[in-house]
Amino acid sequence: NLKLSKAQKIYFLKKKEVERIINFFKENNGGVTKTRLAEALNMHYNTLKNNINKLEKLSLIKKIKKSNSILYSLNSRKYDDLILNIN
């Protein structure tokens, strides 16, 4: 689990790329691969991967292995808890 201060978490979650990723997950409930997510957001794969990895370390992203793919989705409960604790 990634240990960040409250200010660091706020800064990270306010990044444009991170907001776009989270908003995509909020609007699309099913899991999605990193490649599909990068395509849908028109975001460079490495940028997406770095942000997904940080979100995962904060437990804000769920990772589900499905056959040969890894699907990612928002951990809504953890996200809501974090937002409540930040405010």
Secondary structure, DSSP 8 states (H G I E B T S, - for coil): -----HHHHHHHHHSHHHHHHHHHHHH--S-B-HHHHHHHHT--HHHHHHHHHHHHHTT-EEEEEETTEEEEEE-HHHHHHHHHHH-
